[in-house]
Amino acid sequence: MIAFSEQLSGLTTLLSHPKNIVIVPHKDPDGDAIGSCLGWYNVLTNAGHSVTVISPNDIPTSLLWMKGSSSIIDYGKKDQLAIEKIKKAELFLYLDFNDISRTGKLAEKLTLTTAPRVIIDHHPFPDMDLAQVLFSDTSVSSTCELSYKVMRSIGLKPDVDAGECLYTGMMTDTGMLNHNSSHAEIYHTVAELLEIGINKEKIHQDVFHSNSLSRMRLLGHALCNKMELLASGKVALIALSEQELKAFDYKPGDTEGLVNYPLSIDGIEVSVLMTEKEKGLIKLSFRSRGNVAINKYSETYFSGGGHRNAAGGEMRDRLDVAVELLRSTIEAYLSSNGL
């Protein structure tokens, strides 16, 4: 992989004069994806660039308070406007994903472009041919943390608005510093963002402590009625059907963080959340403790991947088929990991 200093030099050259820049997160974007996109949106706009964020689909309502969120183009709803922006783009920033397939239906349009591309991401195994400039670091907590490092290294100082976006991504990707946060640099970054003047209390209120009544009822239903224990009590599974999500007026982001709850139960080593967002498509979130490399399990059985203790996946089939596949494989996988 190209040395970090050479990547910085490449990005500096690309940003040396004002450009039309399009920033793209992965589909079903989370706090880190949107936080990094809007962090860069604010920083680059302040530096004189014309910037557009195009999301493959809806973003969680809990993130709509961030500056710039109202200008995000949802490709699922405004595809023609998105295509116009893509055609005019002189530079693309791909944030929080390492393979173009992670942008869903938007990938087809992006692969037709010839403008330079920059990847900033913290997931393993990036597509080395996808971008001319690549920042990939699996040791950082989040793409937001890596973005802050890159920004400061090329002389861009985030203002309060950008800083609050970056802080949001760091908090959501670490479960408020509960996982993937055992390195000192993340705390130095948090301290610097606080020195900029971000409102930490407001961010936590907006992101983690502002829930609709329907979301709270969905969480209660999931934990009370849908959670089951597998593998002699080592695995917690919550599987939510499309019908159940509709019954609780599901909005994007309503299940955010739900997968973390079962890990607070004594004896649980792995937590799995399955959601049937649409018929025939099952989304999965995985969390694990300690040395259980749940990303390897996700890669093997659910076309997924991610970090050792936090991963995702998907399966194109019925929900009951996905549940049965998990039931029939997870215990043997844990045994192979010494559990």
ZADO-239998 format. One line per 4 residues: their letters; for each residue z, y, x of C-alpha. Coordinates in Angstrom, 1 decimal. Layout:
<atoms>
a) Z/Y/X | ...
</atoms>
This chain:
<atoms>
miaf) 0.0/0.0/0.0 | -0.8/3.5/1.2 | 2.1/5.3/2.8 | 4.1/7.7/0.6
seql) 3.2/10.6/2.8 | -0.5/9.9/2.4 | -0.2/9.6/-1.4 | 1.6/13.0/-1.4
sglt) -1.3/14.5/0.6 | -3.8/13.0/-1.8 | -2.0/14.4/-4.9 | -1.5/17.8/-3.2
tlls) -5.3/18.0/-2.7 | -6.0/17.0/-6.3 | -3.7/19.7/-7.5 | -4.8/22.4/-5.1
hpkn) -6.5/24.5/-7.8 | -6.2/24.6/-11.6 | -7.7/21.6/-13.4 | -8.1/20.1/-16.9
iviv) -5.5/17.3/-16.7 | -4.9/14.5/-19.1 | -1.6/12.6/-19.0 | -1.4/9.1/-20.5
phkd) 1.7/6.9/-21.1 | 1.6/3.2/-22.2 | 1.3/2.2/-25.8 | 4.6/2.1/-27.9
pdgd) 5.9/4.8/-25.5 | 9.7/4.9/-24.8 | 11.9/7.6/-23.4 | 10.8/7.1/-19.8
aigs) 7.1/7.2/-20.7 | 7.3/10.3/-22.8 | 10.0/11.9/-20.6 | 7.8/11.6/-17.5
clgw) 4.7/12.7/-19.4 | 6.4/15.9/-20.7 | 8.1/16.4/-17.4 | 4.8/16.6/-15.7
ynvl) 3.3/18.5/-18.6 | 5.8/21.3/-18.2 | 5.6/21.4/-14.4 | 1.9/21.4/-14.2
tnag) 1.4/23.9/-17.1 | 3.8/26.3/-15.2 | 1.7/25.7/-12.1 | -1.4/27.0/-13.9
hsvt) -3.2/23.8/-15.0 | -4.5/23.0/-18.4 | -2.6/19.9/-19.5 | -3.0/17.5/-22.4
visp) -0.8/14.5/-23.1 | -2.6/11.7/-25.1 | -0.4/8.9/-26.4 | -2.0/5.6/-27.5
ndip) 0.1/5.6/-30.6 | 3.2/7.1/-32.3 | 6.2/8.3/-30.3 | 9.9/7.9/-31.3
tsll) 11.2/10.7/-33.5 | 14.3/10.9/-31.2 | 12.1/12.3/-28.5 | 10.3/15.1/-30.5
wmkg) 12.8/17.8/-29.4 | 11.4/17.9/-25.9 | 9.2/20.9/-25.0 | 5.6/20.0/-25.3
sssi) 6.1/17.1/-27.7 | 4.3/19.0/-30.5 | 1.1/19.2/-28.5 | 0.9/15.4/-27.8
idyg) -2.3/13.9/-29.2 | -1.7/10.6/-31.0 | -4.9/8.6/-30.3 | -4.2/6.4/-33.3
kkdq) -4.4/9.4/-35.6 | -6.7/11.9/-33.8 | -9.0/9.7/-31.8 | -11.9/12.2/-31.8
laie) -9.8/15.0/-30.4 | -8.4/12.7/-27.8 | -11.9/11.6/-26.8 | -13.0/15.2/-26.4
kikk) -10.1/15.9/-24.1 | -10.8/12.8/-22.1 | -14.4/13.8/-21.6 | -13.4/17.2/-20.3
aelf) -10.6/15.9/-18.0 | -10.9/16.5/-14.3 | -7.8/14.5/-13.4 | -5.8/11.8/-15.1
lyld) -2.1/11.0/-14.6 | -1.2/7.5/-15.7 | 2.6/7.3/-16.1 | 5.0/4.4/-16.6
fndi) 2.3/1.6/-16.6 | 0.5/-0.3/-13.9 | -2.4/-1.8/-15.8 | -5.0/-0.1/-18.0
srtg) -4.5/-2.8/-20.7 | -1.0/-1.2/-21.3 | -2.8/1.7/-23.1 | -4.0/-0.5/-25.9
klae) -7.2/0.6/-27.7 | -7.2/3.8/-25.6 | -8.1/1.7/-22.5 | -11.8/1.4/-23.6
kltl) -12.2/5.2/-23.5 | -10.3/5.6/-20.3 | -12.4/3.0/-18.4 | -15.5/5.1/-19.1
ttap) -14.2/8.1/-17.1 | -15.0/8.9/-13.5 | -12.4/11.6/-12.9 | -9.8/10.9/-10.2
rvii) -6.7/9.0/-11.4 | -3.1/9.1/-10.3 | -0.5/6.4/-11.1 | 3.2/7.0/-11.1
dhhp) 5.1/3.9/-12.1 | 8.1/1.7/-11.3 | 6.9/-1.6/-12.5 | 5.9/-4.5/-10.1
fpdm) 2.4/-5.6/-9.4 | 0.3/-2.5/-10.0 | -3.5/-2.7/-10.3 | -4.4/-1.3/-6.8
dlaq) -7.9/-0.5/-8.0 | -7.0/1.6/-11.0 | -6.2/4.9/-9.3 | -7.1/6.9/-6.2
vlfs) -3.5/7.9/-5.7 | -0.7/5.5/-6.4 | 3.0/6.0/-6.4 | 4.7/2.7/-7.2
dtsv) 8.4/2.0/-6.4 | 10.3/-0.8/-8.2 | 13.5/0.3/-6.5 | 13.9/3.4/-8.6
sstc) 15.5/3.5/-12.1 | 12.5/4.9/-13.9 | 9.2/6.6/-13.7 | 11.1/9.9/-14.4
elsy) 13.2/9.5/-11.3 | 10.1/8.7/-9.2 | 8.3/11.7/-10.8 | 11.1/14.0/-9.8
kvmr) 10.9/12.7/-6.2 | 7.2/13.3/-6.1 | 7.4/16.7/-7.7 | 9.9/18.0/-5.2
sigl) 8.0/16.4/-2.3 | 4.9/18.4/-3.1 | 6.8/21.7/-3.7 | 7.0/21.6/-7.5
kpdv) 10.4/22.5/-8.8 | 11.0/21.4/-12.4 | 12.5/24.1/-14.7 | 15.1/23.3/-17.4
dage) 12.5/22.1/-19.9 | 10.9/19.7/-17.4 | 14.3/18.6/-16.1 | 15.6/17.7/-19.6
clyt) 12.5/15.5/-20.1 | 13.1/13.7/-16.8 | 16.8/13.2/-17.4 | 16.0/11.7/-20.8
gmmt) 13.8/9.1/-19.2 | 16.3/8.2/-16.6 | 19.0/7.7/-19.2 | 16.9/5.7/-21.6
dtgm) 15.6/3.4/-19.0 | 19.1/2.7/-17.6 | 20.9/2.5/-20.9 | 22.9/5.6/-19.9
lnhn) 23.3/4.3/-16.3 | 24.5/0.8/-17.5 | 21.7/-1.1/-15.7 | 19.1/-0.6/-12.9
ssha) 21.2/2.3/-11.6 | 23.1/0.9/-8.6 | 21.6/3.1/-6.0 | 22.9/6.5/-4.9
eiyh) 19.7/8.4/-5.2 | 19.7/8.4/-9.0 | 23.1/10.2/-9.0 | 21.8/12.8/-6.5
tvae) 18.9/13.4/-8.9 | 21.1/13.7/-11.9 | 23.3/16.2/-10.0 | 20.2/18.3/-9.0
llei) 19.0/18.3/-12.6 | 22.5/19.5/-13.8 | 22.3/22.3/-11.2 | 18.9/23.3/-12.7
gink) 20.8/23.8/-15.9 | 19.9/20.9/-18.2 | 22.1/20.5/-21.3 | 23.3/16.9/-20.9
ekih) 25.5/16.9/-24.0 | 22.6/18.0/-26.2 | 20.2/15.4/-24.8 | 22.7/12.6/-25.4
qdvf) 23.3/13.9/-28.9 | 19.6/14.1/-29.7 | 18.5/10.8/-28.1 | 21.5/8.5/-28.5
hsns) 23.7/9.9/-31.3 | 21.3/11.2/-34.0 | 20.5/8.4/-36.4 | 19.0/8.3/-39.8
lsrm) 20.9/6.4/-42.5 | 18.1/3.8/-42.7 | 18.2/3.2/-38.9 | 21.9/2.6/-39.0
rllg) 21.5/0.1/-41.9 | 18.7/-1.6/-40.0 | 21.0/-2.0/-36.9 | 23.8/-3.3/-39.1
halc) 21.4/-5.8/-40.8 | 20.1/-7.0/-37.4 | 23.5/-7.5/-35.8 | 25.2/-9.0/-38.9
nkme) 22.5/-11.1/-40.5 | 19.8/-11.7/-37.9 | 21.5/-12.4/-34.6 | 21.8/-16.0/-33.6
llas) 23.1/-17.6/-30.4 | 21.1/-20.1/-28.4 | 21.5/-22.1/-25.2 | 25.2/-22.9/-25.8
gkva) 26.0/-19.3/-26.5 | 24.3/-17.8/-23.4 | 21.3/-16.2/-25.3 | 21.4/-13.9/-28.3
lial) 18.2/-13.6/-30.4 | 17.4/-11.0/-33.0 | 14.0/-11.5/-34.8 | 12.9/-8.9/-37.3
seqe) 9.9/-9.4/-39.6 | 7.4/-6.8/-40.7 | 8.9/-7.1/-44.2 | 12.4/-6.4/-43.0
lkaf) 11.3/-3.4/-41.0 | 9.6/-2.0/-44.1 | 12.6/-2.6/-46.2 | 14.7/-0.4/-43.9
dykp) 12.0/2.3/-43.7 | 11.3/1.6/-40.0 | 10.2/4.5/-37.9 | 9.0/4.3/-34.2
gdte) 12.1/4.2/-32.0 | 14.5/2.8/-34.7 | 15.0/-0.4/-32.7 | 15.4/1.4/-29.4
glvn) 18.5/0.1/-27.6 | 19.2/-2.6/-30.1 | 18.4/-5.3/-27.5 | 21.3/-4.1/-25.4
ypls) 24.0/-4.6/-28.0 | 24.4/-8.4/-27.7 | 25.0/-8.2/-24.0 | 28.5/-6.8/-24.8
idgi) 29.5/-10.1/-26.2 | 31.4/-12.4/-23.9 | 29.3/-15.2/-22.5 | 25.9/-13.7/-23.4
evsv) 23.6/-13.7/-20.3 | 20.3/-12.9/-22.1 | 19.5/-10.8/-25.1 | 16.1/-11.0/-26.9
lmte) 14.7/-8.8/-29.6 | 11.6/-9.8/-31.5 | 9.9/-7.4/-33.9 | 6.9/-8.1/-36.0
kekg) 5.3/-4.6/-36.0 | 2.2/-6.0/-37.8 | 1.1/-9.4/-39.0 | 0.1/-11.5/-36.1
likl) 1.6/-9.3/-33.4 | 5.1/-9.9/-32.1 | 6.7/-7.4/-29.7 | 9.6/-8.7/-27.5
sfrs) 12.3/-6.9/-25.5 | 14.5/-8.8/-23.0 | 17.7/-7.9/-21.2 | 19.8/-10.0/-18.9
rgnv) 22.8/-10.0/-16.7 | 23.1/-10.4/-12.9 | 20.6/-12.6/-11.2 | 18.8/-13.9/-14.3
aink) 15.2/-12.7/-13.6 | 14.2/-12.3/-17.3 | 10.9/-10.7/-16.2 | 9.7/-14.0/-14.8
yset) 10.5/-15.7/-18.1 | 8.6/-13.0/-20.0 | 5.6/-13.3/-17.8 | 5.5/-17.1/-18.2
yfsg) 5.9/-17.4/-21.9 | 5.1/-14.0/-23.5 | 2.4/-12.3/-21.5 | 4.9/-9.7/-20.4
gghr) 6.8/-8.5/-17.3 | 9.0/-5.7/-16.1 | 12.2/-5.6/-14.1 | 14.6/-8.4/-13.3
naag) 17.1/-7.4/-16.0 | 14.9/-5.5/-18.4 | 11.5/-6.7/-19.5 | 9.0/-6.7/-22.4
gemr) 6.3/-9.0/-23.8 | 4.2/-9.8/-26.8 | 2.7/-12.7/-28.6 | -0.2/-12.8/-31.1
drld) 1.0/-15.3/-33.6 | 3.5/-15.7/-36.4 | 7.1/-14.6/-35.9 | 8.4/-18.2/-36.5
vave) 6.1/-19.5/-33.8 | 7.4/-17.0/-31.3 | 11.0/-17.9/-32.2 | 10.3/-21.6/-31.8
llrs) 8.7/-21.0/-28.4 | 11.8/-19.1/-27.2 | 14.2/-21.8/-28.6 | 12.3/-24.6/-26.8
tiea) 12.0/-22.9/-23.4 | 14.9/-20.5/-22.7 | 17.7/-23.1/-22.0 | 15.6/-24.9/-19.4
ylss) 14.7/-21.6/-17.8 | 18.4/-20.6/-17.6 | 19.2/-24.0/-16.1 | 16.6/-23.4/-13.4
ngl) 18.4/-20.2/-12.6 | 21.7/-22.0/-12.2 | 23.2/-21.2/-15.7
</atoms>
